[in-house]
Amino acid sequence: MINLHQRSAGVLLHITSLPGPHGVGDFGPAAYRFVDWLVSAGQRIWQLLPTTPIGPGDSPYQSVSAFAGSPLMVALEPLVAAGWLAPPQLPAGGFEAGRVDFGRVVPWRLTQLRCAAAGFQLKASADQRADFAAWCTEQVYWLDDYVLFMALETAHGGQPWWQWQPDLRRREPAALQQARRQQADEIYFWQFVQWCFDRQWSAVKAYANARDVAIMGDLPIFIAHHSADCWARPDLYQLDANFQPTVVAGVPPDDLGPLGQRWGNPLYRWERMAEEDFAWWTQRVRRALAQADVFRIDHFRGFAGYWEIPASCPTAVQGRWVPAPGKALFAAIERALGKVPIIAEDLGLITPDVIELRDGCGFPGMKILQFGFGADGAHEFLPHNYDKACVVYTGTHDNDTVRGWWDHAPQRGRVFAGSYLAAGAHDIHWAMIRAACNSVARMAVFPLQDVLGLDGSHRMNLPGTLGGSNWVWRFDWDMLGSEPGRVLGLITAASGRGPIELLHLPKG
C-alpha cells in the first residue's frame, strides 16, 4: 500500500483526538470524515499514536497489552445500528468537547460496551456469531492470555498481577483452568470488545486505503510491567523470583534533565528471546502490520543499545549502556514476514551503532524541524542537510506545537528560524510545513495542531509528566474551516507530495 520511496505528506492525529459526542475520539463517523479531509488536502498518510489500551497517566505508551486494541476507540454508533445497544444516554452535562476527561469517560464507555456485549449475546445473527468465533480462533495466540488477564484484573479490583494469589501469578495450569471457568462471562466480554475493535478499525483502514491514504502506526519498544504480556511470559523479562524487575528502562542524563528519565518498564531478556528466534517480536510485528501500512518504532536506539537502570535506583543516573541484538532481531522478523515497512524513531543520543543498525535494515529515520534552530546551519535537522531516506516532522506528539515553540524559544532560535524560513509569529507554522515539504525527505508529517497554527495549550504530551493535560487534546470541526486544508493542499501539491490538480493551474 505505502511506498517508502515515494514523496508523500501526512498528518499526525491520534484517534482519541477526533471529535464526537461520546467523550473521546473513536472509529465512528468522525474517523471517516477525517479521512475525507485528508484526501481533500492532498495527504497520503494518517499517522496515529499506539492504539493499544491506555495505562498509567492515560498514556498509550504504558499499555496492559502489546497486542490488544483500546476499548475507548470502539465506536458506539455501529453497536446501536446492529441492535445490540440502545442509543446511549450521556452523563449529566455531557462531555467536554475539546478534551478527554478519562476519569469520566472510561467507566461510562465500558458500561456501554457491557450493554452491547449483552445485546450481542441476545440478538446476534448466525453469521455474526460465526465471524466472532472465527476471529477468536484466529487471534488465539495473544487473545486468550489477554482476556484472562483482564478478567482476573477485574476480579482482583485492579491489583497488579504480581499481587494476585500465588497459583495465578505463577500461572499454574489448574488455577488457570479454574479461572477460565469462573470468569467465563468476563472473558467473553473482553473478547467481544476486541472483536469490535478489530472489525471497526479494519473498516476505517479499508476506507482510507481505498482513497490512497496509508495508515502509519506506532510501536512502543517496551511493554508495561502490569501487562498481559509480562504475566503470560515472565521468562522473557528480567524479573526476580517475586516477578519484580531487577533492572528497568530509561534514558541517561542529558540537556533535558540532569537525572535522566527512569521509565520503569521491565527490560527484555534478549538471550531468552533469541533462543526462540524472537518469535514474540515476530508475532507483535505481524499484528502491527494487520492494523497499519507502515509503523514507527519508538526509541529505536534501544535495539542497538539500551540504558539499563537498577530497579532500586530512583533516578536514571546510575544506569549503564547494554548492547541489544538489533541486527539478529530484525533479521529474524524479515525471515518470517519479509521486508517490513518501518520508520525508525532515531532521536536522542544517537551513536554510530544506531546509525549502522538503521541503515543496515534500510529503515528511514526521523528529522524534527523544531530542533534545527538551536545551533547553526550545520545542524542535521535543517532541511538543506537531509538525505532522502528520512521522515521530516515539524514536531511530534512529545513536542510543543510550532506556535508554542516560537512563543517560548530563546531569542537566538527565533531569529535564526525567522531568517531561515522568512517567517514570523503569524505564519511560522506554515513556513515550517513548507520547508518540510520542500525538503528532499521522502515523507513529511505534521501534527494537526501545526496545520491549524495552534499555540502550546494544545500540545499532546509533555514528556516526564503524568496526568494533567497529557493525551487529552481533541479538535472540533469548526477549527478546520476551509483554509487550513486548502493551504496544506497547495503546499503539498507544489512540492510534489500531493495531486498537482490541487494547485488549480491555468491551462495552456
Order of alpha helices (4+ residues) and beta strands (2+ residues): beta-alpha-beta-alpha-alpha-alpha-alpha-alpha-alpha-alpha-beta-alpha-beta-beta-alpha-alpha-beta-beta-beta-alpha-beta-alpha-beta-beta-alpha-alpha-alpha-beta-alpha-alpha-alpha
